[in-house]
Amino acid sequence: MYILSSAVTDNDVPTISSEVDKFISDNGGTLLNQEMLGKKKLAYPIKKTRNGFYVLQSFNYEGPKLTALDNKLRSMEPIIRYLFV
């Protein structure tokens, strides 16, 4: 799951999501499911924003390559939080 900043327009959400999808599939991952949960109020402000667009993805990915995905999501400016389970 990752949360996009409220500064991202609704038209840009699919573009950012496809960039994450492409990175996963290019590095040997398999996408299983994706849900756009929409814009919701955050429990607490993150980077001076109170709302965020939630995206939930299920995918298969090798453990050692997870560091590369972590670095990619950390470097993407529109993503304000993410969580791997």
ZAMARGU-4260 file (C-alpha; in steps of 0.2 Angstrom, whole numbers, plus 5000, padded with zeros to 4 digits):
<rodrens>
0) 5000/5000/5000 | 5006/5017/4997 | 4998/5035/4999 | 5000/5049/4986 | 5001/5067/4991
5) 4985/5077/4989 | 4995/5089/4978 | 4994/5075/4965 | 4979/5077/4953 | 4966/5063/4950
10) 4973/5062/4932 | 4990/5059/4937 | 4986/5045/4949 | 4986/5031/4935 | 5002/5038/4928
15) 5011/5036/4945 | 5003/5019/4948 | 5008/5013/4931 | 5026/5018/4935 | 5026/5008/4950
20) 5018/4993/4941 | 5032/4994/4927 | 5046/4995/4940 | 5039/4979/4949 | 5036/4969/4933
25) 5053/4975/4925 | 5062/4968/4941 | 5054/4951/4940 | 5039/4954/4950 | 5021/4948/4946
30) 5006/4960/4949 | 4991/4951/4956 | 4979/4964/4961 | 4977/4983/4962 | 4964/4994/4971
35) 4962/5012/4970 | 4954/5016/4987 | 4953/5034/4983 | 4956/5050/4993 | 4954/5049/5011
40) 4958/5060/5027 | 4975/5055/5035 | 4975/5051/5054 | 4988/5064/5056 | 4997/5077/5044
45) 5011/5070/5033 | 5022/5083/5025 | 5009/5097/5029 | 4995/5088/5020 | 4979/5081/5028
50) 4972/5070/5013 | 4980/5057/5003 | 4976/5045/4988 | 4977/5027/4994 | 4983/5013/4982
55) 4983/4995/4988 | 4993/4983/4977 | 4996/4964/4979 | 5011/4957/4970 | 5024/4943/4971
60) 5042/4949/4972 | 5058/4941/4978 | 5064/4946/4995 | 5082/4952/4990 | 5075/4963/4977
65) 5063/4972/4989 | 5077/4984/4993 | 5077/4991/4976 | 5058/4993/4977 | 5060/5002/4993
70) 5073/5014/4986 | 5062/5017/4971 | 5046/5022/4982 | 5057/5032/4994 | 5063/5043/4979
75) 5046/5046/4971 | 5041/5063/4977 | 5022/5060/4976 | 5022/5045/4987 | 5021/5051/5005
80) 5020/5034/5014 | 5021/5016/5009 | 5021/4999/5018 | 5026/4982/5013 | 5018/4967/5021
</rodrens>
